[in-house]
């Protein structure tokens, strides 16, 4: 053996050996138990970060362990087109060249974006291989693959057939910069210091008034009611009366609604259905008019009046407060801290706006998905996250699945002529409007692969495809069965339901829950049996690691080139537990590199004994008390490690193994054998090789390198039970 383990030289060779032998590609064997993990697809718009390294390590531990236990293991890799994230990233690249997507046009933009993701995808896959990911690359999938897209569309057609799809005007979170509706996950909230303004609304035909408190005076121009809580005695006699909206001189009613918090402000709130989701719900219940005074460019519309049209929301706010003061409607202002929603991608403040979008009804699907966890068909680890899961499912809203983007899976929806498109869609798709400017039609809607030859209502033969795309979570929500070729493929029939979905706890609802809902709806089966939720990767100061903080971020590629993949993998897992954030530091990585070197040096010591040994039998262990003692200690940790792995306690398992190898085996037992090396050799080898098997899922490269070296020296023909396997990764897992 070499004096030192060289990960840079060795890891690439070993990965090539495993891959060339077909060890990552499982066979479909009826008499063999299947085990399947479908990789959460990383976004194909950049390189992997240390958070990806963590989930890859955890999933590779599971895959290698189950493979060694004799199961037919499929770990299916893939990548996500990531609609909004990729479009924002690619538009930034265009901006550096002084261009926008409108300069390219939709079709050219899509092609360029596709090439961009394919290049990034290959870079990511190289990184995954560097990490030692034992994925079956022959089954790799992309969310925009033709077969994956086809299955996704078929799900949408079935939803439509079951009357679960509809189009309606609803309040959505709108990003003015990205020009699209956002999912809840794509909106980040931060606390900001602001103010609470109190405004007097006079009652019609009376000297009385009602004072409302608001954090957004600019939206008052679109007020269509004032609301109070029906149990609030202060306003009991005002319910049903009318107030005059200041500055607009519009009559609006006072309504009673339980949504109102009696303790907030004065207990009376302004209702602007067009610019607040809760207000929109109130408006629906009380049949209130919807007046949009803020446009999709985040500027005031003509509905706001000539004094404010064209102003930014902040400029309008300042002007409104000045006018309220001059006209005697302003009461007071006070400091107030509240949450502000921002687009996750571009950090622009989002606007709650009412727009025409496509939705999926969720209540029935949510109930079935909730029942699957309650009945124990799906187990969430750690169990404490079940409460969060049930809370989300019990309060679920219909899912807005349409996005005003050019990159992604286009909606398979067709309109008879331009009439079916909303004004917003026309504004965002000038090429489409220009192409069909002379078309006629009635706006009739058709959902399917292709439109009918002629409109059954008006006879027009020009159908226009909806320019919107699916929410990314709709395609990735079908990932477990769409990647396995539902419903007829051999892979689907053998590997589905999959065994475990391993992902971050922060997307339990946004992705995991949707996979459960869509999986049960489409296939009639749960998509996976277990959900393992890992925590976030944080720096030494407890902050979430970010590429914007290079002094704290750990680049996985650079780290592997310096310390090796095994050191990085073990540093992320050591001591970690499900649902708990992980502190990643270079000191931990260095510590795990030292551990790998310790094992290498111990193995090299045994290699030197083998070199000098005249004759020995590998399987014949002496009855010396030290040999018996180390075997007993090994067996005890073998039992614990098997138990920990069965319970998904990966960090604890590695910790036990670390202390056994470093303390018991290297520091104590090897020292005890130095005066009787040849006699102790069978025990030294047996304990080491079996320990390497236990360590292999955590540190695949150094363990395989040691095994190959010792096998070549001690038993090149594999005649002993200890070295019968050509590679450690396909050896039989030790089981007490």
C-alpha positions, 0 to 999 in steps of 0.5 A: 500500500502507498504511504498515504491515501491520495483521494484526488488520484484514487477516487476517480479511478474507483468510481470508473471501476464501479460504473464500468462493472455495472454495480449501479444498475440494478436488475429486475429480479422477481425473487429479489426485494427491490429498493428505490430512491428517486433523487430530488432533482437539483435545479439545472441552472448552476453548480451544486453546493454543500447542501446538495452534498449533504442530501447526496451523502445521505441517499448514497448511504441508504443505497449502498447499505441496502445494496450490500444487504442483497436488495435490487437497488435503484437510485434514480438521478435527475435534474429539474428545469426549475421554471422561475429559478432558471428563467431569472438566472438566464435573464441575468446572463442576457442582461450582461449582454444588454439583452432581454428575453423579448429581444430573443422572442419566445422560441429562441429564448426557450432553445437558449434556455434549454442549452443552458440547462443541459450544460449545467446538468452535465456539470452537476452530474460530474459533481455527483460522481465526485461525491461518490453517488452510486446512481444508475445513470442509464435511467437519468431523467430531466423534468422536461424529458418527452416521456416525463412531460407526457405523463405530466400532461396525462395527469392534467387531462385526468384532473380536468376529466374529474372536474378538478381543474378550473380557471378563475380570478383569484388573489395571487402573489405577484412578482413585478420583476419576474412578471409571474404569479409565485407559489408560496415557496417562492415568497420569502418573508422578512420582518421590517420596521414600518408604520400603522396609519389610522384614517377616518372614514366618515359615515354617510349622512352622519357626523360619525366616523369609523377609524381604520388602521392600515399598513398600506394606505396606497391600497385604500384607493381600491377599498370596497368595504370596511369590516368589523368583527361581528362580536365586537360590541363597539361597532354593532350599530354600524354594521350595514351602514355606509361610509364615504371613502376618503379621496375617492368619494365612493360609497362603501358598506360596513360589513361584519366578518370573523376574519377581523382581529378585534385587537388589531388597530381599532378593530376596524379594517379597510377591505381591498379585495384586489390587493390582499388575499384575506380581503379577497376572501372577505370580498367573495363572502360579501359579494364586494367589487374588485377594484385594481389600483396597483398594476402588474408593474407595481405602479398605480393604475387609472382606477387609482385616479388621475392624481395617482396614476403611474406613481410607484406604490411608495410615491402614491403612499406618501402623496395619499398621506399628505392629502389625507392630512390636508383634508382632515382624514388623517388621525395618527401614525405609530411604529409597527413591525410587520412581515413583507413578502419578497420574491425568493429569486430576485428579492423584489417585494411581491404584490398580492394581485387578482389575476385570471389563473388556472387552479386545481381543487385540492381538498379531496386529494389532501384528505387522502394524503393526510389519511395515508400518514395517519394510517401509517402507510407513509412514515415521516421521520422525524415524527414531530413534522407530522403535526406541521404536515397535518396542519398544512393539509387541513388548511390547504387552498386550491393550487394555482398551477399557471405561471406567466413564464416562457421557460417550462412545460407549457399548459396544454390549453387552447383558446378559440382566437385571442379572445381567450387570453387575458390582457396580462397574457397579451401584454407579456406575449407580444409575439403571440399577439402579433402573430394572431392579430387578425384571428377571430374566435369566441374564446372557447377553451379546449384542454388536450394535446391538440386543439380540435379542427374547428371550434364547435361553437363558432366554427373558427379554425384558429386555436391559440395555446395558452402562453403560461407554463405549469408551476414547477411543483406540478411536474416535480410533484409527479417525479416518483411515478413519471420517472419510472414510466407509469403505468406500464413499464417494468421499472414502475411495476417493480420499483413503485412505490419507492422506498424512501423520499429523502429531502429537506424539511423546508419543502415538506408541504410544497413538494413532499405533500404534493408528491403524496397527493398526486401519487395517490390520485394518479396511481392509487398507491402511495409514492414512497413508504418513508419520508426522511427529512434532513436539516439545513446546512449552516456555517460556524455561526449558525447562519444558513450557508450562502454563495453570497457569503464566500467567507462562510460557504464551502464549495464541494468541488474545491473541498473534494480536491483538497480533502477528498469526498470521504472527508466531506461526506463524513463531516456532514453526517457525523453526529447529525440527526433527522430534521436537525440543522448541520454545522459545516466547518473546515475543521470538521472536514479536516477531522474526518480526513484525519480519520480516513488517514488513520484507517489507511495507516492501520491498514498499511500496518496490516499490509506490512505484516502480510508481506512478512507472514510466512503462512497463515489462514485468514479464517482461523482466528486464535483464542488469544484473549485480545483477539476474542475481546476485539471480536466481541467489541466489534460484534456489539457495535455491529448490532448497534450500527444495524439498529441505528441504520434501520432507524435512520440514525446515520449520524449516530451510526458513524459516530459509533464506528468512528470511536470503535475504529479509532479508539478500540481498534487502532489505539488499543488492539493494534498496539496489543498485537505488535509482539504477536503480529502473525498470530493476530493477523486473521483477527486483525484482517477480519475485524478490519474488513468487516468494519470497512463494510460498515463504514463503506456507505459513509466513506466509499472510496477509502474503504474500497481502496483498502479492500482492493489492496488487501484482497490483492495481497492476502487473497487475490483469488477470493478463496476466503469468505472474507475476500470472496467479492470482487468489490467491497461495494457489492460484498455482503453486509455484516449482520449480527 
